[in-house]
Amino acid sequence: MSTKESLPPIIGVYIMRCIYSITYYWEKIVPQIKFHRITHDFIVFQCLSVVFTLKVIDHLKESPKNVKELAVLTNSSEKNLFRVMRALSSEGFFSFDENSGKFSINSMSTLLTNNQITKENPTGINSDEESLSCLFSMIQYPAFIEAWNSLKDCVQTGVPGFHIKHGMSFFQYIDEKDTYLKKIFDSAMKQKNFMTKIHTQISQNYNFSDYSVICDIGGGVGYLGYEIISRHPKCQIHILEIEETVKNGLELCKGDSKKMLAIENEKMIFKVGDMFQPKTIPRANVYILMQVIHDWNNQDALRILSSITAVMRREKAITHQRPKLLIIDYIIEDNFNQDSYKKISISDIIMMAIVGGEERTRSQWNFLFKETGLSLLSVKKFNRPPFLSLMELTV
Ligand SMILES: C[S@@+](CC[C@H](N)C(=O)[O-])C[C@H]1O[C@@H](n2cnc3c(N)ncnc32)[C@H](O)[C@@H]1O
């Protein structure tokens, strides 16, 4: 048969059948698998949360153990603990050695070790930057889970789930009611920054050396601040935070002689203040708001920006120099694209349910800037995490 001759009909039918099967698979089976995956992941999360809370992971970090030993250490039913551990091992969170009958941690569960902040030791610190234990600890924290249980009411009333459940805002709650959660939150933010390396990207991409005094407003435990003065040694950094975070920041620095030296030499200054109150914001050439504005609704975001611009205008009148404001947050493009939005919509839901903030589109940002008299000078987009941008503004 020459190559120009048509294929025998049987092969054509076979090809058509293959195409039909693949189409059927994608259209019918894949959505079913996706639904199954959601339930599946929810249960894996519940199991992981249990072994994390029972400190099984920390016990295994000391040495591999069989379930009998683990059950004694965690005061658990041997049979049920084994079922949970077997499920998590099959999901890749632990290794199981059939010969010895012992479980051990692996590259996944290692990420949840080294959580020194515990109920029994609430003043512990978490200096292990590569660990994700505080991020996980925060996500599975009962006050968080309760907020998620109020998601329906949040959608119907427009009030954040956290506020519905606890009768106050997230930041008020962690500042006044649960300083243990605040400690976990502060370390979780540090771990998130370490994971994305965003602090390094910012200090590399902005020439802070042109300025002498920087103020990181809502700067957490000073993770970005320390990176800036390390790379731009002529700068002095003020970290403006609520009282509890200042305490946590100072405590975290205690384990690090270089940071302690920066504090002693007043290169790094932790300052208790309130970004809503201009009189508590120190004088500076550059102000930073990293992942702060997305925590707030428009009304509060405008109050924060008005308070900072008041300080910036005063500074401009005194020095005749235009101070800068750097906002590091996500920008969603206005031409809504379902695929790209996918990457950011979950963060937006967290803002909605927990703190009452939102991830904003370019035009929503422009609205905030126009209302507070800020001029946008430049925008630098970061590759990781996607959509995170540095907006440089002035008055
Ligand atoms: C989402 S965290 C971001 C922390 C840090 N900028 C980062 O990106 O890792 C928001 C921070 O704002 C702080 N904050 C909340 N209310 C504040 C207020 N009224 N004044 C100053 N800081 C505040 C919180 O304590 C928290 O550390």
The ligand as a MOL file (V3000), in Angstrom:
LIG
                    3D

  0  0  0     0  0            999 V3000
M  V30 BEGIN CTAB
M  V30 COUNTS 27 29 0 0 0
M  V30 BEGIN ATOM
M  V30 1 C -0.4700 40.6290 57.2740 0
M  V30 2 S 0.6070 41.2260 58.4900 0 CHG=1
M  V30 3 C 1.9710 41.7470 57.5030 0
M  V30 4 C 3.2510 41.7750 58.2790 0
M  V30 5 C 4.4870 42.1240 57.4390 0
M  V30 6 N 4.3650 43.4090 56.7970 0
M  V30 7 C 4.7470 41.0230 56.4350 0
M  V30 8 O 4.4460 41.2200 55.2510 0
M  V30 9 O 5.2170 39.9670 56.8370 0 CHG=-1
M  V30 10 C -0.1320 42.7740 58.9780 0
M  V30 11 C 0.5690 43.4210 60.1690 0
M  V30 12 O -0.1140 44.6530 60.5010 0
M  V30 13 C -0.0190 44.8070 61.9170 0
M  V30 14 N -1.0550 45.7580 62.3830 0
M  V30 15 C -2.3830 45.5260 62.5090 0
M  V30 16 N -3.0140 46.6190 62.9760 0
M  V30 17 C -2.0470 47.5780 63.1530 0
M  V30 18 C -2.0760 48.9320 63.5940 0
M  V30 19 N -3.2130 49.5220 63.9470 0
M  V30 20 N -0.9090 49.6210 63.6080 0
M  V30 21 C 0.2730 49.0150 63.2570 0
M  V30 22 N 0.3490 47.7270 62.8030 0
M  V30 23 C -0.7960 47.0200 62.7600 0
M  V30 24 C -0.2350 43.4020 62.4320 0
M  V30 25 O 0.2440 43.2620 63.7600 0
M  V30 26 C 0.5290 42.5730 61.4200 0
M  V30 27 O 1.8410 42.2870 61.8420 0
M  V30 END ATOM
M  V30 BEGIN BOND
M  V30 1 1 1 2
M  V30 2 1 2 3
M  V30 3 1 2 10
M  V30 4 1 3 4
M  V30 5 1 4 5
M  V30 6 1 5 6
M  V30 7 1 5 7
M  V30 8 2 7 8
M  V30 9 1 7 9
M  V30 10 1 10 11
M  V30 11 1 11 12
M  V30 12 1 11 26
M  V30 13 1 12 13
M  V30 14 1 13 14
M  V30 15 1 13 24
M  V30 16 1 14 15
M  V30 17 1 14 23
M  V30 18 2 15 16
M  V30 19 1 16 17
M  V30 20 1 17 18
M  V30 21 2 17 23
M  V30 22 1 18 19
M  V30 23 2 18 20
M  V30 24 1 20 21
M  V30 25 2 21 22
M  V30 26 1 22 23
M  V30 27 1 24 25
M  V30 28 1 24 26
M  V30 29 1 26 27
M  V30 END BOND
M  V30 END CTAB
M  END
